[in-house]
Amino acid sequence: MNQAPDYPLPHEDEDNREFLTAWREEGRLVLQKAARGGKPFFYPRPICPYTGSDELVSIPASGRGKIVSYSFVLRPNHPAFNDEVPIILAEIELEEGALLLGRIVSDDTGRIASGLAVELLPPEAAKRYPLPAFRPRDGGDA
């Protein structure tokens, strides 16, 4: 997947390579979990925060969840985002139970609220974003 060339790109390392590749190439979200026990978690790291195991597996995530909390960013830290304000940054609880920070892409900012159901952008729309981005889900309740 290609992102806007002027967006800052995430640092890629051994811990997050599979996560970034799945997003960049296929618009998919993957989570990690301990190979034996534990629950899915985010952000990618070398040790499970629940079990302490370093034997990890990546699992596909549904890409669906709900907004826990959110903020409208009106003054971005990087000039690549200046024409995109307000940017909606949200804490999202995925169906798998993991929490992550993600961008919500929506022209209807008045609809954004805690509890709103969201889903990953479709792969074609996701191409421009270097990290997972979401949109309100049809019929999603706040």
MDAnalysis code that builds the backbone (N, CA, C; Angstrom):
import MDAnalysis as mda
import numpy as np

u = mda.Universe.empty(426, n_residues=142, atom_resindex=np.repeat(np.arange(142), 3), trajectory=True)
u.add_TopologyAttr("name", ["N", "CA", "C"] * 142)
u.add_TopologyAttr("resid", np.arange(1, 143))
u.add_TopologyAttr("resname", ["MET", "ASN", "GLN", "ALA", "PRO", "ASP", "TYR", "PRO", "LEU", "PRO", "HIS", "GLU", "ASP", "GLU", "ASP", "ASN", "ARG", "GLU", "PHE", "LEU", "THR", "ALA", "TRP", "ARG", "GLU", "GLU", "GLY", "ARG", "LEU", "VAL", "LEU", "GLN", "LYS", "ALA", "ALA", "ARG", "GLY", "GLY", "LYS", "PRO", "PHE", "PHE", "TYR", "PRO", "ARG", "PRO", "ILE", "CYS", "PRO", "TYR", "THR", "GLY", "SER", "ASP", "GLU", "LEU", "VAL", "SER", "ILE", "PRO", "ALA", "SER", "GLY", "ARG", "GLY", "LYS", "ILE", "VAL", "SER", "TYR", "SER", "PHE", "VAL", "LEU", "ARG", "PRO", "ASN", "HIS", "PRO", "ALA", "PHE", "ASN", "ASP", "GLU", "VAL", "PRO", "ILE", "ILE", "LEU", "ALA", "GLU", "ILE", "GLU", "LEU", "GLU", "GLU", "GLY", "ALA", "LEU", "LEU", "LEU", "GLY", "ARG", "ILE", "VAL", "SER", "ASP", "ASP", "THR", "GLY", "ARG", "ILE", "ALA", "SER", "GLY", "LEU", "ALA", "VAL", "GLU", "LEU", "LEU", "PRO", "PRO", "GLU", "ALA", "ALA", "LYS", "ARG", "TYR", "PRO", "LEU", "PRO", "ALA", "PHE", "ARG", "PRO", "ARG", "ASP", "GLY", "GLY", "ASP", "ALA"])
u.atoms.positions = np.array([
    [0.855, -1.172, 0.000],
    [0.000, 0.000, 0.000],
    [0.896, 1.229, 0.000],
    [0.470, 2.240, -0.669],
    [1.247, 3.476, -0.732],
    [0.593, 4.529, 0.129],
    [1.377, 5.286, 0.843],
    [0.839, 6.367, 1.640],
    [1.281, 7.689, 1.034],
    [0.641, 8.751, 1.452],
    [1.028, 10.072, 0.970],
    [2.517, 10.251, 1.228],
    [3.285, 10.677, 0.227],
    [4.738, 10.721, 0.379],
    [5.231, 11.681, 1.451],
    [4.420, 12.654, 1.800],
    [4.910, 13.617, 2.785],
    [4.519, 13.252, 4.216],
    [3.751, 12.193, 4.408],
    [3.417, 11.776, 5.769],
    [4.667, 11.246, 6.464],
    [4.832, 11.531, 7.739],
    [5.928, 10.888, 8.468],
    [5.642, 9.385, 8.555],
    [6.664, 8.596, 8.396],
    [6.494, 7.141, 8.396],
    [6.896, 6.553, 9.737],
    [6.193, 5.507, 10.178],
    [6.556, 4.870, 11.447],
    [7.910, 4.169, 11.344],
    [8.617, 4.141, 12.439],
    [9.872, 3.405, 12.510],
    [9.544, 1.917, 12.464],
    [10.207, 1.195, 11.593],
    [9.965, -0.243, 11.473],
    [11.116, -1.010, 12.100],
    [10.767, -2.019, 12.902],
    [11.780, -2.880, 13.510],
    [11.259, -4.312, 13.538],
    [12.027, -5.189, 14.123],
    [11.664, -6.602, 14.164],
    [10.328, -6.831, 14.877],
    [10.030, -6.038, 15.893],
    [8.807, -6.236, 16.668],
    [7.545, -5.832, 15.918],
    [7.617, -4.789, 15.086],
    [6.403, -4.303, 14.439],
    [6.349, -4.570, 12.934],
    [7.346, -5.243, 12.387],
    [7.421, -5.449, 10.933],
    [6.184, -6.161, 10.373],
    [5.752, -7.222, 11.021],
    [4.583, -7.962, 10.514],
    [3.321, -7.095, 10.560],
    [3.157, -6.345, 11.636],
    [2.028, -5.434, 11.772],
    [2.036, -4.389, 10.651],
    [3.177, -3.733, 10.439],
    [3.270, -2.692, 9.417],
    [3.119, -3.257, 8.010],
    [3.683, -4.411, 7.754],
    [3.577, -5.030, 6.429],
    [2.124, -5.397, 6.117],
    [1.420, -5.972, 7.080],
    [0.012, -6.344, 6.867],
    [-0.816, -5.113, 6.525],
    [-0.573, -4.007, 7.219],
    [-1.323, -2.780, 6.942],
    [-0.916, -2.189, 5.595],
    [0.352, -2.032, 5.390],
    [0.868, -1.357, 4.202],
    [0.519, -2.117, 2.920],
    [0.627, -3.431, 2.940],
    [0.445, -4.211, 1.719],
    [-0.982, -4.691, 1.486],
    [-1.752, -4.860, 2.574],
    [-3.085, -5.451, 2.414],
    [-4.203, -4.688, 3.119],
    [-3.871, -3.663, 3.887],
    [-4.905, -2.960, 4.637],
    [-5.498, -3.802, 5.743],
    [-4.707, -4.771, 6.248],
    [-5.159, -5.659, 7.323],
    [-4.546, -5.233, 8.638],
    [-5.245, -5.560, 9.712],
    [-4.758, -5.299, 11.057],
    [-4.431, -6.635, 11.711],
    [-3.213, -6.762, 12.227],
    [-2.841, -7.963, 12.983],
    [-2.448, -7.551, 14.395],
    [-2.738, -8.431, 15.323],
    [-2.385, -8.241, 16.723],
    [-1.437, -9.358, 17.133],
    [-0.784, -9.184, 18.243],
    [0.051, -10.230, 18.813],
    [-0.641, -10.832, 20.024],
    [-0.255, -12.053, 20.332],
    [-0.649, -12.695, 21.588],
    [0.369, -13.779, 21.891],
    [0.412, -14.189, 23.131],
    [1.303, -15.285, 23.511],
    [0.852, -16.556, 22.800],
    [1.810, -17.371, 22.391],
    [1.478, -18.625, 21.708],
    [0.650, -19.537, 22.603],
    [0.869, -19.443, 23.931],
    [0.107, -20.255, 24.894],
    [-0.529, -19.333, 25.918],
    [-1.807, -19.087, 25.764],
    [-2.520, -18.256, 26.721],
    [-2.377, -16.781, 26.424],
    [-2.881, -15.988, 27.342],
    [-2.846, -14.548, 27.141],
    [-3.949, -14.114, 26.197],
    [-4.037, -12.838, 26.019],
    [-5.055, -12.307, 25.123],
    [-4.374, -11.371, 24.123],
    [-5.063, -11.057, 23.031],
    [-4.461, -10.181, 22.028],
    [-4.104, -8.820, 22.627],
    [-3.002, -8.259, 22.126],
    [-2.579, -6.943, 22.624],
    [-2.025, -6.097, 21.490],
    [-1.985, -4.841, 21.759],
    [-1.400, -3.857, 20.873],
    [-0.685, -2.876, 21.772],
    [0.407, -2.508, 21.499],
    [1.270, -2.285, 20.373],
    [2.226, -3.457, 20.236],
    [2.790, -3.676, 19.037],
    [3.723, -4.779, 18.846],
    [4.954, -4.643, 19.747],
    [5.326, -5.739, 20.394],
    [6.473, -5.746, 21.311],
    [7.017, -7.158, 21.439],
    [8.178, -7.335, 22.024],
    [8.805, -8.661, 22.053],
    [8.296, -9.591, 23.151],
    [7.534, -9.064, 24.117],
    [7.084, -9.878, 25.253],
    [5.607, -9.594, 25.514],
    [4.827, -10.640, 25.753],
    [3.406, -10.488, 26.066],
    [3.246, -9.781, 27.409],
    [2.464, -8.697, 27.473],
    [2.277, -8.004, 28.743],
    [1.409, -8.777, 29.736],
    [0.721, -9.817, 29.279],
    [-0.159, -10.587, 30.155],
    [0.499, -11.834, 30.714],
    [1.363, -12.484, 29.921],
    [1.957, -13.742, 30.362],
    [3.462, -13.645, 30.585],
    [4.098, -12.624, 30.035],
    [5.547, -12.499, 30.119],
    [6.282, -13.377, 29.120],
    [5.552, -14.074, 28.266],
    [6.162, -14.974, 27.293],
    [6.759, -14.193, 26.129],
    [7.882, -14.716, 25.628],
    [8.455, -14.134, 24.420],
    [8.137, -15.002, 23.198],
    [7.302, -16.023, 23.392],
    [6.828, -16.848, 22.280],
    [5.488, -16.268, 21.826],
    [5.548, -15.431, 20.796],
    [4.369, -14.702, 20.345],
    [3.936, -15.157, 18.965],
    [2.643, -15.006, 18.708],
    [2.086, -15.256, 17.381],
    [1.283, -14.028, 16.981],
    [1.189, -13.820, 15.685],
    [0.335, -12.748, 15.161],
    [-0.983, -13.358, 14.729],
    [-2.057, -12.652, 15.048],
    [-3.391, -13.123, 14.681],
    [-4.110, -12.012, 13.926],
    [-4.963, -12.380, 12.971],
    [-5.722, -11.348, 12.264],
    [-6.770, -10.746, 13.196],
    [-6.956, -9.445, 13.077],
    [-8.004, -8.759, 13.837],
    [-9.170, -8.479, 12.897],
    [-10.347, -8.383, 13.447],
    [-11.548, -8.133, 12.641],
    [-11.528, -6.749, 12.014],
    [-10.833, -5.816, 12.667],
    [-10.851, -4.434, 12.183],
    [-12.069, -3.659, 12.663],
    [-12.849, -4.260, 13.555],
    [-14.042, -3.603, 14.095],
    [-13.868, -3.359, 15.590],
    [-14.461, -2.264, 16.037],
    [-14.390, -1.948, 17.453],
    [-15.286, -0.774, 17.770],
    [-14.969, -0.109, 18.889],
    [-15.750, 1.070, 19.272],
    [-14.814, 2.105, 19.874],
    [-15.214, 3.350, 19.754],
    [-14.436, 4.448, 20.299],
    [-14.604, 4.466, 21.821],
    [-13.482, 4.485, 22.527],
    [-13.496, 4.621, 23.979],
    [-13.437, 6.102, 24.330],
    [-12.510, 6.797, 23.722],
    [-12.302, 8.220, 23.941],
    [-11.710, 8.798, 22.671],
    [-11.818, 10.107, 22.497],
    [-11.319, 10.701, 21.260],
    [-10.932, 12.162, 21.497],
    [-10.206, 12.691, 20.523],
    [-9.797, 14.090, 20.565],
    [-9.745, 14.618, 19.140],
    [-10.086, 15.882, 18.975],
    [-9.936, 16.555, 17.695],
    [-8.605, 17.292, 17.716],
    [-7.726, 16.942, 16.797],
    [-6.425, 17.596, 16.697],
    [-6.588, 18.767, 15.731],
    [-6.396, 19.966, 16.255],
    [-6.568, 21.170, 15.440],
    [-5.245, 21.798, 15.028],
    [-4.178, 21.450, 15.759],
    [-2.843, 21.962, 15.457],
    [-1.878, 20.799, 15.390],
    [-1.753, 20.188, 14.204],
    [-0.881, 19.016, 14.088],
    [0.588, 19.362, 14.282],
    [1.361, 18.355, 14.663],
    [2.796, 18.519, 14.901],
    [3.629, 18.434, 13.636],
    [3.035, 18.000, 12.540],
    [3.785, 17.842, 11.295],
    [3.031, 18.562, 10.177],
    [3.731, 19.305, 9.338],
    [3.058, 20.079, 8.287],
    [2.261, 19.242, 7.289],
    [2.562, 17.958, 7.154],
    [1.817, 17.110, 6.224],
    [0.333, 17.036, 6.582],
    [-0.001, 17.311, 7.836],
    [-1.377, 17.186, 8.298],
    [-2.131, 18.523, 8.329],
    [-1.467, 19.621, 8.031],
    [-2.080, 20.946, 8.186],
    [-3.399, 21.106, 7.444],
    [-3.516, 20.557, 6.249],
    [-4.739, 20.711, 5.458],
    [-5.814, 19.701, 5.816],
    [-5.564, 18.869, 6.810],
    [-6.498, 17.796, 7.142],
    [-7.238, 18.011, 8.459],
    [-7.041, 19.146, 9.113],
    [-7.686, 19.372, 10.393],
    [-9.184, 19.610, 10.196],
    [-10.030, 19.215, 11.137],
    [-9.638, 18.532, 12.352],
    [-9.339, 17.052, 12.088],
    [-8.302, 16.561, 12.727],
    [-7.943, 15.150, 12.672],
    [-8.522, 14.511, 13.931],
    [-9.194, 13.396, 13.754],
    [-9.818, 12.725, 14.890],
    [-8.904, 11.577, 15.313],
    [-8.383, 11.668, 16.521],
    [-7.537, 10.630, 17.091],
    [-8.326, 9.973, 18.214],
    [-8.442, 8.654, 18.165],
    [-9.306, 7.969, 19.128],
    [-8.622, 6.757, 19.736],
    [-8.983, 6.492, 20.989],
    [-8.664, 5.208, 21.604],
    [-9.789, 4.274, 21.199],
    [-9.418, 3.140, 20.608],
    [-10.394, 2.202, 20.070],
    [-10.238, 0.862, 20.777],
    [-11.357, 0.329, 21.242],
    [-11.365, -1.024, 21.790],
    [-11.810, -1.954, 20.677],
    [-10.913, -2.810, 20.230],
    [-11.221, -3.754, 19.165],
    [-12.092, -4.891, 19.688],
    [-12.801, -5.553, 18.803],
    [-13.633, -6.695, 19.200],
    [-12.819, -7.756, 19.925],
    [-11.539, -7.847, 19.597],
    [-10.662, -8.848, 20.225],
    [-10.244, -8.450, 21.640],
    [-10.578, -7.234, 22.063],
    [-10.263, -6.769, 23.411],
    [-9.052, -5.862, 23.507],
    [-8.216, -5.831, 22.495],
    [-7.041, -4.957, 22.517],
    [-7.462, -3.500, 22.332],
    [-6.707, -2.610, 22.946],
    [-6.920, -1.171, 22.792],
    [-5.810, -0.605, 21.919],
    [-6.162, 0.355, 21.058],
    [-5.142, 1.029, 20.279],
    [-5.574, 2.452, 19.989],
    [-4.609, 3.288, 19.659],
    [-4.894, 4.636, 19.188],
    [-4.952, 4.585, 17.675],
    [-5.951, 5.217, 17.103],
    [-6.093, 5.219, 15.656],
    [-6.783, 6.472, 15.180],
    [-6.597, 6.731, 13.931],
    [-7.235, 7.879, 13.300],
    [-8.618, 7.469, 12.821],
    [-9.599, 8.352, 13.037],
    [-10.952, 8.161, 12.525],
    [-11.112, 9.122, 11.358],
    [-11.485, 8.595, 10.212],
    [-11.687, 9.412, 9.022],
    [-13.192, 9.552, 8.804],
    [-13.682, 10.785, 8.916],
    [-15.112, 11.033, 8.763],
    [-15.346, 12.498, 8.426],
    [-16.233, 12.732, 7.494],
    [-16.628, 14.108, 7.179],
    [-17.664, 14.627, 8.171],
    [-18.275, 13.734, 8.921],
    [-19.320, 14.108, 9.881],
    [-18.741, 14.073, 11.298],
    [-17.992, 15.117, 11.660],
    [-17.347, 15.134, 12.972],
    [-18.374, 15.192, 14.110],
    [-19.571, 15.654, 13.840],
    [-20.610, 15.702, 14.860],
    [-21.087, 14.317, 15.271],
    [-20.820, 13.337, 14.460],
    [-21.222, 11.956, 14.763],
    [-20.258, 11.261, 15.718],
    [-19.049, 11.777, 15.841],
    [-18.017, 11.116, 16.625],
    [-18.356, 11.225, 18.111],
    [-18.357, 10.085, 18.786],
    [-18.681, 10.042, 20.214],
    [-18.127, 8.758, 20.806],
    [-17.899, 8.770, 22.090],
    [-17.506, 7.537, 22.780],
    [-18.614, 6.509, 22.593],
    [-18.225, 5.265, 22.319],
    [-19.182, 4.193, 22.085],
    [-19.529, 3.991, 20.623],
    [-19.133, 4.911, 19.745],
    [-19.447, 4.779, 18.327],
    [-18.724, 3.571, 17.735],
    [-19.444, 2.741, 17.007],
    [-18.856, 1.582, 16.339],
    [-18.035, 2.049, 15.145],
    [-16.831, 1.488, 15.007],
    [-15.939, 1.850, 13.906],
    [-15.400, 0.587, 13.244],
    [-14.862, 0.764, 12.036],
    [-14.234, -0.322, 11.297],
    [-13.059, 0.240, 10.520],
    [-12.133, -0.638, 10.169],
    [-11.001, -0.207, 9.351],
    [-11.495, 0.364, 8.039],
    [-10.747, 1.326, 7.519],
    [-11.032, 1.802, 6.176],
    [-10.859, 0.647, 5.199],
    [-11.612, 0.647, 4.101],
    [-11.379, -0.383, 3.099],
    [-9.980, -0.213, 2.493],
    [-9.387, -1.292, 1.994],
    [-7.996, -1.235, 1.521],
    [-7.685, -0.096, 0.550],
    [-8.569, 0.202, -0.370],
    [-8.279, 1.279, -1.330],
    [-8.177, 2.635, -0.644],
    [-9.057, 2.906, 0.302],
    [-9.016, 4.179, 1.031],
    [-7.860, 4.207, 2.023],
    [-7.470, 3.039, 2.506],
    [-6.415, 2.949, 3.520],
    [-5.030, 3.235, 2.958],
    [-4.864, 3.155, 1.659],
    [-3.548, 3.277, 1.043],
    [-2.802, 4.541, 1.436],
    [-3.512, 5.613, 1.685],
    [-2.812, 6.869, 1.949],
    [-2.312, 7.007, 3.382],
    [-2.758, 6.132, 4.284],
    [-2.408, 6.268, 5.690],
    [-1.319, 5.271, 6.085],
    [-0.229, 5.737, 6.704],
    [0.866, 4.839, 7.062],
    [0.570, 3.935, 8.265],
    [-0.495, 4.231, 9.003],
    [-0.916, 3.409, 10.145],
    [-2.422, 3.180, 10.045],
    [-2.941, 2.154, 10.707],
    [-4.367, 1.853, 10.591],
    [-5.264, 3.057, 10.865],
    [-6.252, 3.199, 9.995],
    [-7.234, 4.269, 10.108],
    [-8.625, 3.643, 10.022],
    [-9.563, 4.263, 10.697],
    [-10.907, 3.718, 10.850],
    [-11.943, 4.713, 10.349],
    [-13.166, 4.224, 10.189],
    [-14.311, 5.068, 9.844],
    [-15.493, 4.613, 10.687],
    [-16.482, 5.494, 10.880],
    [-17.693, 5.047, 11.583],
    [-18.348, 3.902, 10.813],
    [-18.846, 2.938, 11.549],
    [-19.509, 1.779, 10.941],
    [-20.967, 2.121, 10.709],
    [-21.499, 1.718, 9.572],
    [-22.921, 1.947, 9.300],
    [-23.765, 1.354, 10.406],
    [-24.676, 2.143, 10.908],
    [-25.538, 1.676, 11.987],
    [-24.857, 1.669, 13.337],
    [-23.600, 2.184, 13.401],
    [-22.869, 2.211, 14.671],
    [-23.525, 3.174, 15.651],
    [-23.777, 2.699, 16.844],
    [-24.425, 3.533, 17.858],
    [-23.397, 4.238, 18.724],
    [-23.759, 5.400, 19.171],
    [-22.920, 6.135, 20.107],
    [-23.457, 5.952, 21.496],
])
